[in-house]
């Protein structure tokens, strides 16, 4: 089994020095976000944040909150590919649980997921905080959440995960 570990930490708990040159996955909850994240992305984290401020500044209302997971410790030394896979799978879980981000246009890279689960099951172990819970309501996860992925014969993949459908609050009457 190929395992990728993604330890999601709150923006406020991450030391800036840790992010210099770091490759990983991030989840932005902007000032307007209530029940769904605004954006899920991956790459060189500080560079991507800068890109969003300059290029996408109007799409994200300030202030931002959210989570970041540095993807490190890869046994295959493919941090960028693993980050791309985690992004795609978190987007899949978000879609499956009615938490799809408001801004993401691209669903992530199918080919990277298929490449990593070519000969074995792929497991993403999510620890720290649940990136699909608003940071104001978040508490550290008591146990690791998992996403398990397997390749299907038709060049797609199947997956299972530990998340539940988003709970819709009933209006007060």
C-alpha positions in Angstrom: 0.0 0.0 0.0 1.3 3.4 -1.0 0.7 6.0 1.8 0.8 9.7 1.6 0.6 11.6 4.9 -1.1 15.0 5.0 -1.0 16.7 8.4 -3.3 19.8 8.0 -2.4 22.6 10.3 -4.3 25.9 10.8 -2.7 28.9 9.1 -2.3 30.6 12.5 -0.4 27.6 13.9 2.2 27.3 11.0 5.5 29.0 11.3 6.4 31.0 8.2 9.9 29.5 8.2 8.3 26.1 7.7 6.6 27.2 4.5 9.7 28.6 2.8 10.2 26.3 -0.2 7.6 23.8 1.1 5.4 21.8 -1.3 2.0 20.8 -0.1 -1.7 21.3 -0.1 -3.7 24.2 1.3 -7.4 25.0 1.9 -8.5 28.6 1.9 -11.6 29.7 3.8 -12.1 33.4 2.9 -14.2 35.9 4.9 -17.4 34.9 3.0 -17.0 31.1 3.4 -19.5 29.6 5.8 -20.0 25.9 5.1 -17.7 25.2 2.2 -14.0 26.1 1.6 -13.3 28.8 -0.9 -10.4 27.1 -2.6 -8.3 23.9 -2.4 -4.9 24.1 -4.0 -1.4 22.6 -4.1 2.2 23.5 -5.0 4.9 25.7 -3.5 2.7 27.1 -0.8 4.1 30.6 -0.3 4.3 31.1 -4.1 0.8 29.9 -4.6 -0.5 32.3 -1.8 1.3 35.2 -3.6 -0.2 34.2 -6.9 -3.7 34.2 -5.4 -3.2 37.7 -3.9 -1.9 39.2 -7.1 -3.8 37.3 -9.8 -6.9 36.2 -7.9 -7.1 39.0 -5.4 -10.7 39.8 -6.2 -11.9 36.2 -5.9 -10.9 35.8 -2.2 -12.4 38.1 0.4 -9.9 39.1 3.2 -9.1 38.0 5.8 -8.3 34.4 4.9 -8.2 31.5 7.2 -7.6 27.8 6.5 -5.2 25.0 6.6 -1.9 23.9 5.1 -0.4 20.4 4.8 3.3 20.2 3.9 3.8 17.0 2.0 7.2 15.7 3.1 8.8 12.5 4.0 8.0 10.8 0.7 9.7 7.5 0.3 9.6 8.0 -3.4 10.8 11.7 -3.3 7.8 12.9 -5.4 6.4 15.7 -3.1 4.8 17.7 -6.0 3.0 14.6 -7.5 1.9 13.5 -4.1 0.5 17.1 -3.3 -1.3 17.0 -6.6 -2.9 13.7 -5.7 -3.9 14.9 -2.2 -5.5 18.0 -3.8 -7.5 15.9 -6.2 -8.7 13.4 -3.6 -9.6 16.2 -1.1 -11.6 17.8 -3.9 -13.3 14.4 -4.5 -14.2 14.0 -0.9 -15.5 17.6 -0.8 -17.7 16.9 -3.8 -18.9 13.6 -2.3 -19.9 15.3 1.0 -21.4 18.5 -0.4 -18.4 20.7 0.6 -17.2 21.6 -2.9 -15.1 24.8 -2.9 -16.7 27.8 -4.4 -13.8 28.9 -6.6 -12.0 25.8 -7.8 -12.5 25.4 -11.6 -10.2 22.4 -12.3 -11.0 19.1 -10.5 -7.4 18.1 -10.1 -5.3 15.6 -12.1 -6.8 12.2 -12.7 -3.6 10.9 -14.4 -1.5 11.6 -11.3 -3.9 9.6 -9.1 -3.9 6.7 -11.5 -0.1 6.7 -11.8 0.3 6.4 -8.0 -2.2 3.6 -7.6 -1.1 1.7 -10.7 0.1 -1.5 -9.0 -1.2 -1.1 -5.4 -3.8 0.6 -3.3 -3.2 4.3 -2.5 -3.9 5.6 1.0 -4.0 9.2 2.1 -3.7 9.6 5.8 -5.1 13.0 6.9 -4.2 14.2 10.4 -4.1 17.5 12.3 -7.3 19.3 11.4 -10.1 18.4 9.0 -9.6 20.7 6.1 -13.3 20.6 5.2 -14.5 22.0 8.5 -14.5 25.8 8.9 -11.5 26.9 10.9 -13.7 28.7 13.5 -15.3 25.3 14.3 -12.3 23.1 13.9 -10.7 21.0 16.6 -7.7 18.7 16.1 -8.7 15.3 14.7 -8.9 12.6 17.4 -7.8 10.0 14.9 -6.5 9.9 11.3 -9.0 10.2 8.5 -8.3 8.0 5.5 -8.9 8.1 1.8 -8.3 4.8 0.1 -8.0 4.6 -3.7 -7.8 1.8 -6.2 -7.5 1.6 -9.9 -10.5 0.5 -11.9 -10.2 -1.5 -15.2 -11.7 1.4 -17.2 -8.8 3.8 -16.4 -10.7 5.5 -13.6 -10.4 4.9 -9.9 -12.7 4.0 -7.0 -12.3 5.5 -3.6 -13.6 5.3 0.0 -13.2 7.8 2.8 -14.0 8.5 6.4 -16.0 11.8 5.9 -19.7 12.0 6.3 -22.1 14.1 4.3 -22.1 17.8 5.4 -24.8 18.4 8.1 -27.2 21.0 7.0 -28.5 23.2 9.8 -32.2 23.6 10.0 -33.5 27.2 9.9 -34.9 28.5 13.2 -38.6 29.1 12.9 
